[in-house]
Amino acid sequence: QVQLVESGGGLVQAGGSLRLSCAASGIRFVLDRMGWYRQAPGKQRELVATMTKGGNTNYEDSVKGRFTISRDNAKNTVYLQMNSLKPEDTSVYYCYTNTAIFGTSWGQGTQVTVSS
């Protein structure tokens, strides 16, 4: 089973920046796709950004131009640089990956709070 451990959340003022990290363990191969979802209170979990090991990325429209996903394949670690944060970005952010062997795995979540 894949274990995902996130770090880097916190409280920031609108316009500020945060960087999230997520390290995967429990596997001996490079994960194909890693990414980030978020879930605000009372809302469904939504995709934020994903990245394949080959470097292909996908972003949710509202974060394009503000968030950047990156990876260190050798460490099976994914990052999310979040700039120009807005109050509506306030959510719990979850790291995720999906493998044919283990299916979808989620991290424990890290809270991001953006104050206005």
C-alpha positions in Angstrom: 0.0 0.0 0.0 1.1 3.5 -0.7 1.5 5.9 2.2 1.3 9.6 1.5 2.4 12.2 4.0 1.7 15.9 3.4 3.2 19.0 5.0 3.3 22.7 4.5 -0.2 23.9 5.2 -1.0 26.9 7.4 -2.6 30.3 7.7 -1.7 33.0 5.3 -3.1 36.4 4.3 -4.7 36.9 0.9 -2.1 37.5 -1.7 0.4 35.3 0.1 2.1 32.1 -0.8 2.4 28.6 0.6 4.2 25.4 -0.6 2.8 22.0 0.1 4.8 18.8 -0.1 3.7 15.2 -0.2 6.1 12.2 0.1 5.1 8.7 -0.9 6.4 5.6 0.7 5.7 1.9 0.7 6.5 1.4 -3.0 9.6 0.6 -5.1 8.6 2.2 -8.4 8.0 5.7 -9.6 4.4 6.6 -9.3 2.8 7.5 -12.6 0.4 10.2 -11.5 0.5 12.3 -8.3 -1.5 15.3 -7.4 -3.6 17.4 -5.2 -7.3 17.7 -4.4 -9.0 20.0 -1.9 -12.2 20.0 0.0 -13.9 23.0 1.7 -16.5 22.6 4.4 -19.8 21.5 2.8 -18.4 21.1 -0.6 -17.2 18.1 -2.7 -13.6 17.2 -3.0 -12.2 18.8 -6.2 -9.2 18.4 -8.3 -6.5 21.1 -7.9 -3.6 19.8 -10.0 -2.0 16.6 -11.2 1.3 15.7 -12.7 2.5 12.5 -14.4 6.1 11.2 -14.0 6.7 12.4 -17.6 5.8 15.9 -16.7 2.3 16.3 -18.0 0.2 18.6 -15.8 -3.4 19.4 -15.4 -4.9 22.3 -13.4 -8.3 23.3 -12.2 -9.2 26.5 -14.0 -9.4 28.7 -10.9 -5.8 28.0 -9.9 -4.2 28.3 -13.3 -1.5 30.9 -13.3 -1.3 31.0 -9.5 -0.5 27.4 -8.5 2.4 25.3 -9.8 2.7 21.5 -9.3 6.1 19.9 -9.5 7.7 16.5 -8.7 10.9 14.8 -7.7 10.4 11.4 -9.2 13.5 9.9 -7.5 11.8 10.7 -4.1 8.2 10.1 -5.2 7.5 13.5 -3.9 5.1 16.1 -5.3 4.9 19.8 -4.5 2.3 22.5 -4.9 3.5 26.0 -4.9 0.5 28.3 -4.3 0.9 32.0 -5.0 -1.6 34.9 -4.9 -3.8 33.0 -2.5 -7.4 33.9 -2.2 -9.9 33.3 0.7 -11.7 30.9 -1.6 -8.6 28.7 -1.7 -9.3 27.9 2.0 -9.7 24.1 2.2 -8.1 20.9 3.4 -5.7 19.9 0.7 -5.2 16.2 0.0 -2.3 14.5 -1.8 -3.3 11.6 -4.0 -2.0 9.0 -6.3 -3.5 6.2 -8.3 -1.8 2.9 -9.2 -3.0 -0.2 -10.9 -1.8 -2.3 -8.0 -3.1 -0.3 -5.0 -5.8 1.8 -6.5 -6.3 5.4 -5.2 -4.4 6.4 -2.1 -4.9 9.7 -0.1 -2.9 11.6 2.3 -4.2 12.7 5.7 -4.9 16.2 4.5 -3.3 19.5 5.4 -5.3 22.7 6.2 -4.8 25.8 4.2 -6.5 28.9 5.5 -6.4 32.2 3.6 -7.6 35.3 5.5 -9.0 38.3 3.8 
